[in-house]
Amino acid sequence: MLLALSLFAPTGQPGGRTTLLFFGQMAAIIAIFYYFFIRPNAQKEKRHRERLSRIKKGDRVVTVGGIIGEVVHIKDDELTVKSGESRVVVQRGRVAEVVGDE
């Protein structure tokens, strides 16, 4: 990757401050992307995984497909959700959010 970046480095003084400045700017851009985009998304995913692991019987959930219901049975990675008059078995990972869990 450094070779590819060095091809676009500005020419000027041979190996002087210009190249060092270019790589410093690239490092700053990468750091900004990490702190503003990658890190917050990873933290959000971690919180979501924690909420999914704390689901218990009686919790109201919303699935990725939009089904809203109450958890009536939990077996390993499967949840039985009662929505209206029907019961649906969904995977734990397919729960979009736990309603009322703050």
Stockholm file with secondary structure:
# STOCKHOLM 1.0

chainA/1-102         MLLALSLFAPTGQPGGRTTLLFFGQMAAIIAIFYYFFIRPNAQKEKRHRERLSRIKKGDRVVTVGGIIGEVVHIKDDELTVKSGESRVVVQRGRVAEVVGDE
#=GR chainA/1-102 SS CHHHHHHTSCCSSTTSHHHHHHHHHHHHHHHHHIIIIIHHHHHHHHHHHHHHHTCCTTCEEEETTCCEEEEEEEETTEEEEEETTEEEEEEGGGEEEEETCC
#=GC SS_cons         CHHHHHHTSCCSSTTSHHHHHHHHHHHHHHHHHIIIIIHHHHHHHHHHHHHHHTCCTTCEEEETTCCEEEEEEEETTEEEEEETTEEEEEEGGGEEEEETCC
//
